[in-house]
Amino acid sequence: MQVALIEYARNVVGMEGANSTEFNKASEFPVVGLITEWVDGEGWLSNALKNLI
């Protein structure tokens, strides 16, 4: 499913550098991120994500 999202971002939306952080952490457009990147060591949402909600 994540590869389908990456392909959609690249080919429909026009984000040529779209990728998953699992495949390329330095992606220009990280459209998929690992859950471990979303939470801190205690399982809480990171501050960066809290600001988006």
N, CA, C and O of each residue as an XYZ file, in Angstrom:
212
protein
N       0.817     -1.183      0.000
C       0.000      0.000      0.000
C       0.874      1.266      0.000
O       0.551      2.243     -0.675
N       1.976      1.243      0.755
C       2.805      2.440      0.786
C       3.450      2.702     -0.569
O       3.642      3.859     -0.941
N       3.787      1.656     -1.311
C       4.381      1.856     -2.632
C       3.358      2.463     -3.581
O       3.714      3.277     -4.434
N       2.090      2.080     -3.445
C       1.032      2.677     -4.265
C       0.903      4.164     -3.960
O       0.730      4.969     -4.875
N       0.983      4.534     -2.699
C       0.919      5.944     -2.306
C       2.114      6.724     -2.868
O       1.958      7.846     -3.350
N       3.283      6.132     -2.803
C       4.482      6.772     -3.344
C       4.324      6.987     -4.848
O       4.627      8.066     -5.358
N       3.854      5.967     -5.554
C       3.651      6.085     -7.001
C       2.615      7.147     -7.333
O       2.788      7.895     -8.296
N       1.547      7.226     -6.560
C       0.521      8.252     -6.761
C       1.134      9.640     -6.573
O       0.914     10.536     -7.388
N       1.894      9.810     -5.509
C       2.524     11.101     -5.239
C       3.464     11.494     -6.368
O       3.512     12.660     -6.762
N       4.201     10.539     -6.883
C       5.151     10.829     -7.955
C       4.459     11.124     -9.284
O       4.777     12.109     -9.950
N       3.512     10.267     -9.667
C       2.962     10.313    -11.022
C       1.687     11.128    -11.180
O       1.403     11.599    -12.281
N       0.916     11.309    -10.127
C      -0.329     12.062    -10.227
C      -0.150     13.468     -9.638
O      -0.551     14.463    -10.242
N       0.451     13.528     -8.461
C       0.618     14.806     -7.777
C       1.834     15.577     -8.315
O       1.886     16.803     -8.214
N       2.794     14.867     -8.875
C       3.969     15.521     -9.438
C       5.137     15.668     -8.478
O       6.044     16.463     -8.723
N       5.124     14.917     -7.397
C       6.222     14.951     -6.423
C       7.274     13.918     -6.847
O       7.282     12.792     -6.349
N       8.151     14.308     -7.763
C       9.107     13.358     -8.344
C      10.015     12.702     -7.312
O      10.437     11.562     -7.508
N      10.322     13.387     -6.228
C      11.204     12.831     -5.210
C      10.487     12.128     -4.077
O      11.105     11.821     -3.058
N       9.168     11.858     -4.232
C       8.397     11.221     -3.158
C       8.943      9.840     -2.833
O       9.353      9.096     -3.723
N       8.942      9.508     -1.548
C       9.420      8.209     -1.106
C       8.960      7.967      0.317
O       8.309      8.818      0.922
N       9.300      6.808      0.846
C       9.071      6.467      2.241
C      10.366      6.692      3.004
O      11.451      6.467      2.467
N      10.265      7.129      4.232
C      11.472      7.284      5.038
C      12.122      5.928      5.314
O      13.297      5.860      5.673
N      11.360      4.863      5.147
C      11.923      3.521      5.293
C      12.923      3.233      4.170
O      13.922      2.545      4.383
N      12.651      3.757      2.984
C      13.514      3.518      1.824
C      14.580      4.593      1.660
O      15.697      4.310      1.228
N      14.225      5.835      2.010
C      15.142      6.966      1.807
C      14.846      8.045      2.851
O      13.909      8.826      2.691
N      15.632      8.084      3.897
C      15.404      9.050      4.985
C      15.586     10.495      4.536
O      15.037     11.405      5.157
N      16.345     10.719      3.474
C      16.611     12.074      2.991
C      15.691     12.465      1.833
O      16.010     13.374      1.066
N      14.560     11.785      1.708
C      13.633     12.053      0.606
C      13.175     13.503      0.594
O      12.931     14.099      1.643
N      13.060     14.064     -0.607
C      12.561     15.435     -0.761
C      11.109     15.529     -0.300
O      10.710     16.521      0.309
N      10.321     14.493     -0.593
C       8.916     14.431     -0.194
C       8.667     13.113      0.537
O       8.308     12.126     -0.105
N       8.844     13.065      1.856
C       8.600     11.817      2.604
C       7.095     11.623      2.834
O       6.558     12.058      3.853
N       6.420     10.970      1.883
C       4.966     10.817      1.964
C       4.543      9.669      2.876
O       3.371      9.571      3.240
N       5.478      8.805      3.249
C       5.211      7.707      4.183
C       6.310      7.737      5.237
O       7.493      7.810      4.905
N       5.918      7.681      6.509
C       6.884      7.654      7.592
C       6.628      6.474      8.513
O       5.486      6.043      8.673
N       7.668      5.959      9.107
C       7.528      4.841     10.043
C       6.909      5.321     11.350
O       7.180      6.441     11.785
N       6.090      4.502     11.975
C       5.442      4.864     13.229
C       6.481      5.185     14.304
O       6.230      6.004     15.188
N       7.631      4.547     14.228
C       8.681      4.825     15.210
C       9.212      6.248     15.085
O       9.834      6.757     16.017
N       8.979      6.890     13.959
C       9.380      8.280     13.770
C       8.325      9.248     14.301
O       8.594     10.443     14.425
N       7.149      8.760     14.610
C       6.034      9.591     15.061
C       5.957      9.711     16.574
O       5.389     10.673     17.091
N       6.519      8.750     17.283
C       6.377      8.720     18.739
C       7.734      8.821     19.415
O       8.770      8.487     18.841
N       7.692      9.293     20.659
C       8.933      9.354     21.422
C       9.176      8.009     22.098
O       8.445      7.053     21.836
N      10.159      7.915     22.937
C      10.516      6.663     23.595
C       9.443      6.108     24.508
O       9.461      4.920     24.830
N       8.498      6.955     24.935
C       7.437      6.513     25.831
C       6.126      6.218     25.098
O       5.124      5.874     25.725
N       6.137      6.351     23.776
C       4.942      6.049     23.006
C       4.024      7.231     22.750
O       2.919      7.051     22.237
N       4.461      8.446     23.100
C       3.664      9.649     22.880
C       4.008     10.258     21.535
O       5.125     10.097     21.043
N       3.053     10.958     20.937
C       3.318     11.663     19.687
C       4.429     12.674     19.886
O       4.505     13.341     20.918
N       5.284     12.778     18.891
C       6.364     13.760     18.978
C       5.793     15.171     18.929
O       4.687     15.379     18.431
N       6.531     16.122     19.436
C       6.076     17.520     19.452
C       5.822     18.045     18.047
O       4.897     18.830     17.839
N       6.633     17.622     17.079
C       6.442     18.079     15.706
C       5.078     17.674     15.183
O       4.426     18.454     14.489
N       4.634     16.461     15.505
C       3.323     15.998     15.041
C       2.187     16.644     15.813
O       1.126     16.909     15.247
N       2.393     16.896     17.079
C       1.345     17.546     17.872
C       1.000     18.903     17.271
O      -0.157     19.322     17.316
N       1.975     19.583     16.718
C       1.737     20.880     16.110
C       0.914     20.786     14.826
O       0.291     21.766     14.417
N       0.907     19.620     14.191
C       0.151     19.435     12.956
C      -1.311     19.086     13.211
O      -2.158     19.276     12.339
N      -1.603     18.583     14.391
C      -2.963     18.112     14.706
C      -3.846     19.259     15.134
O      -5.021     19.053     15.438
